[in-house]
Amino acid sequence: EVVNNIRRLLDGEEPLPMLPSYKNFKGTIEELASNQYVINGEVAILNSTTIEISELPIRTWTQTYKEQVLEPMLNGTEKTPPLITDYREYHTDTTVKFVIKMTEEKLAEAERVGLHKVFKLQTSLTCNSMVLFDHVGCLKKYDTVLDILKDFFELRLKYYGLRKEWLLGMLGAESAKLNNQARFILEKIDGKIIIENKPKKELIKVLIQRGYDS
């Protein structure tokens, strides 16, 4: 999204809205309103009595989810009866996998209400307080992520322009140097320039008279 929006800005177009992104997160993120998002984990129905949870919402730890959500669903509480009959864990160091058993009736009811809601697989995210250091080291509050992107784009574009000018100048100087060297060799071969037994000061004067770049 960032790369595509940079390209749009280079083409003189307005950037498109961007969603928050988290490395290796397999769930979904939806925008509810300006700077407000809902983050969904991943849950799938395997059969009429089994579901699989393969992703938890951002900042939800596996052990915490197990203790605060699944254990009360398994054992029930003073206010609510048990919802599930069993669960198994098949996690790796980088993935989450809960396989949960429940009766057909309970699963059908949970599906009607919404599995994400019933199994607490949704969290909200608000991005109303975005304060960053700007290019001169001062704290600046940004209203949207697109404002951050535009600030970055304008500054980097300016410095890429300066870098381009510097490179062109450096390459131009190198090109002039090589052209002078090639011309000098050819004129030496043709006898137009004689350097033997001439002091350096006189040789420099000859080169200037013949239009060599200094």
VEXDREN-2710 file (C-alpha; in Angstrom, 1 decimal):
% VEXDREN-2710
k/r/px/py/pz
1/GLU/0.0/0.0/0.0
2/VAL/2.8/2.4/0.9
3/VAL/4.7/1.7/-2.4
4/ASN/1.6/2.0/-4.5
5/ASN/0.7/5.3/-2.8
6/ILE/4.2/6.7/-3.4
7/ARG/3.8/5.8/-7.1
8/ARG/0.4/7.6/-7.1
9/LEU/2.0/10.7/-5.6
10/LEU/4.8/10.6/-8.2
11/ASP/2.1/10.5/-10.9
12/GLY/0.3/13.5/-9.3
13/GLU/-2.6/11.4/-8.0
14/GLU/-4.1/11.4/-4.5
15/PRO/-3.0/8.5/-2.3
16/LEU/-5.6/5.8/-1.4
17/PRO/-6.6/5.0/2.2
18/MET/-4.3/2.6/4.0
19/LEU/-5.1/0.0/6.6
20/PRO/-2.8/-0.9/9.6
21/SER/-0.5/-3.8/8.8
22/TYR/1.3/-6.3/11.1
23/LYS/4.0/-8.6/10.0
24/ASN/2.8/-12.3/9.7
25/PHE/-0.7/-11.4/10.8
26/LYS/-3.2/-13.6/8.9
27/GLY/-6.4/-12.1/10.1
28/THR/-8.3/-9.2/8.6
29/ILE/-8.4/-5.5/9.5
30/GLU/-11.5/-3.4/8.5
31/GLU/-12.0/0.4/8.8
32/LEU/-15.0/1.4/10.8
33/ALA/-14.6/5.2/10.7
34/SER/-11.8/7.7/10.3
35/ASN/-8.8/6.3/12.2
36/GLN/-10.9/3.5/13.8
37/TYR/-10.5/-0.1/12.9
38/VAL/-11.6/-3.6/13.9
39/ILE/-9.1/-6.4/13.9
40/ASN/-10.4/-9.9/13.4
41/GLY/-8.7/-13.2/14.1
42/GLU/-9.2/-16.3/12.0
43/VAL/-11.8/-19.0/12.7
44/ALA/-13.2/-21.8/10.5
45/ILE/-15.8/-24.5/10.9
46/LEU/-14.3/-27.9/10.3
47/ASN/-17.5/-29.9/10.7
48/SER/-20.8/-29.7/12.6
49/THR/-19.1/-30.0/16.0
50/THR/-15.6/-28.6/15.4
51/ILE/-14.1/-25.3/14.8
52/GLU/-10.5/-24.2/14.3
53/ILE/-9.0/-20.9/15.5
54/SER/-5.8/-20.2/13.5
55/GLU/-5.2/-16.5/14.3
56/LEU/-5.8/-14.3/17.4
57/PRO/-6.4/-10.6/17.3
58/ILE/-3.3/-8.4/17.5
59/ARG/-1.8/-8.1/21.1
60/THR/-3.8/-11.2/22.2
61/TRP/-1.4/-13.7/23.7
62/THR/-2.1/-17.5/23.2
63/GLN/-1.8/-18.3/26.9
64/THR/-4.0/-15.3/28.0
65/TYR/-6.6/-16.3/25.4
66/LYS/-6.6/-19.9/26.6
67/GLU/-7.0/-18.9/30.3
68/GLN/-9.5/-16.0/29.9
69/VAL/-11.7/-17.2/27.0
70/LEU/-11.4/-21.0/26.4
71/GLU/-11.2/-22.2/30.0
72/PRO/-14.3/-20.4/31.1
73/MET/-16.1/-21.6/28.0
74/LEU/-15.0/-25.2/28.9
75/ASN/-15.8/-25.2/32.6
76/GLY/-18.5/-22.6/32.7
77/THR/-18.8/-19.8/35.3
78/GLU/-21.3/-18.8/38.0
79/LYS/-23.3/-16.8/35.4
80/THR/-22.8/-18.9/32.2
81/PRO/-22.9/-22.6/31.5
82/PRO/-20.1/-24.4/29.5
83/LEU/-20.2/-23.6/25.8
84/ILE/-17.5/-26.0/24.5
85/THR/-16.8/-29.7/25.3
86/ASP/-13.1/-29.8/24.6
87/TYR/-10.2/-28.0/23.0
88/ARG/-6.7/-29.0/21.8
89/GLU/-3.7/-26.9/21.0
90/TYR/-1.4/-27.4/18.0
91/HIS/0.7/-24.2/18.1
92/THR/4.2/-23.7/16.7
93/ASP/6.6/-20.9/17.6
94/THR/5.1/-18.8/14.8
95/THR/1.5/-20.0/14.4
96/VAL/-1.7/-20.4/16.5
97/LYS/-4.0/-23.4/16.3
98/PHE/-6.9/-24.2/18.6
99/VAL/-9.2/-27.1/17.6
100/ILE/-12.4/-26.7/19.6
101/LYS/-15.2/-29.2/20.1
102/MET/-18.8/-28.3/20.9
103/THR/-22.3/-29.7/20.4
104/GLU/-24.1/-29.2/17.1
105/GLU/-26.7/-27.0/18.8
106/LYS/-24.1/-24.8/20.5
107/LEU/-22.1/-24.4/17.3
108/ALA/-25.1/-23.6/15.2
109/GLU/-26.1/-21.0/17.9
110/ALA/-22.6/-19.5/17.9
111/GLU/-22.6/-19.3/14.2
112/ARG/-25.9/-17.4/14.2
113/VAL/-24.5/-14.9/16.7
114/GLY/-21.2/-14.7/15.0
115/LEU/-18.1/-16.9/15.7
116/HIS/-15.8/-13.9/16.0
117/LYS/-18.1/-12.3/18.6
118/VAL/-18.7/-15.4/20.6
119/PHE/-15.1/-16.5/20.7
120/LYS/-13.8/-12.9/21.3
121/LEU/-11.7/-12.8/18.2
122/GLN/-12.2/-9.1/17.6
123/THR/-10.4/-6.1/19.0
124/SER/-10.6/-2.4/18.1
125/LEU/-7.8/-0.1/17.2
126/THR/-7.9/3.7/17.3
127/CYS/-5.2/5.9/15.6
128/ASN/-6.2/9.3/17.0
129/SER/-2.9/10.1/18.7
130/MET/-0.1/9.9/16.1
131/VAL/2.8/12.1/17.3
132/LEU/6.1/11.8/15.5
133/PHE/9.4/13.6/15.2
134/ASP/9.5/15.6/12.0
135/HIS/12.6/16.1/9.8
136/VAL/13.9/18.9/12.0
137/GLY/13.5/16.9/15.2
138/CYS/10.3/18.6/16.5
139/LEU/7.3/16.6/17.7
140/LYS/4.4/16.9/15.3
141/LYS/0.8/15.6/15.6
142/TYR/-0.6/14.0/12.5
143/ASP/-4.4/13.6/11.9
144/THR/-4.1/10.7/9.4
145/VAL/-1.5/8.2/8.2
146/LEU/-1.8/9.9/4.8
147/ASP/-0.5/13.1/6.3
148/ILE/2.5/11.2/7.5
149/LEU/3.0/9.7/4.0
150/LYS/2.7/13.1/2.3
151/ASP/5.2/14.7/4.7
152/PHE/7.7/11.8/4.1
153/PHE/7.1/12.0/0.3
154/GLU/7.7/15.8/0.0
155/LEU/10.9/15.7/2.1
156/ARG/12.3/12.6/0.3
157/LEU/11.4/14.0/-3.1
158/LYS/13.3/17.2/-2.3
159/TYR/16.4/15.3/-1.2
160/TYR/16.3/12.9/-4.1
161/GLY/16.3/16.0/-6.4
162/LEU/19.4/17.3/-4.6
163/ARG/21.0/13.9/-4.8
164/LYS/20.3/13.7/-8.5
165/GLU/21.8/17.2/-9.0
166/TRP/24.9/16.1/-7.1
167/LEU/25.3/12.9/-9.1
168/LEU/24.8/14.7/-12.4
169/GLY/27.5/17.2/-11.4
170/MET/29.9/14.5/-10.4
171/LEU/29.3/12.4/-13.5
172/GLY/29.6/15.6/-15.7
173/ALA/32.9/16.4/-14.1
174/GLU/34.1/12.8/-14.6
175/SER/33.0/12.9/-18.2
176/ALA/34.8/16.2/-18.9
177/LYS/37.9/14.7/-17.3
178/LEU/37.9/11.6/-19.5
179/ASN/37.2/13.7/-22.6
180/ASN/40.1/16.0/-21.8
181/GLN/42.4/13.0/-21.3
182/ALA/41.3/11.4/-24.5
183/ARG/41.7/14.6/-26.4
184/PHE/45.1/15.2/-24.9
185/ILE/46.4/11.8/-25.9
186/LEU/45.1/12.3/-29.5
187/GLU/46.6/15.8/-29.8
188/LYS/49.9/14.5/-28.4
189/ILE/49.9/11.7/-31.0
190/ASP/49.1/14.2/-33.8
191/GLY/51.9/16.5/-32.6
192/LYS/49.5/19.4/-31.8
193/ILE/50.8/19.4/-28.2
194/ILE/54.5/19.1/-27.4
195/ILE/55.2/18.4/-23.7
196/GLU/58.9/17.3/-24.0
197/ASN/61.3/19.7/-22.2
198/LYS/58.5/22.1/-21.2
199/PRO/58.0/23.3/-17.6
200/LYS/54.7/22.5/-16.0
201/LYS/53.7/26.2/-15.9
202/GLU/54.1/26.6/-19.6
203/LEU/52.3/23.3/-20.3
204/ILE/49.3/24.4/-18.3
205/LYS/49.3/27.7/-20.2
206/VAL/49.2/25.7/-23.5
207/LEU/46.3/23.5/-22.3
208/ILE/44.3/26.6/-21.3
209/GLN/44.9/28.3/-24.6
210/ARG/43.7/25.2/-26.4
211/GLY/40.4/25.2/-24.4
212/TYR/41.0/22.4/-22.0
213/ASP/38.7/22.3/-18.9
214/SER/40.5/23.3/-15.8
END
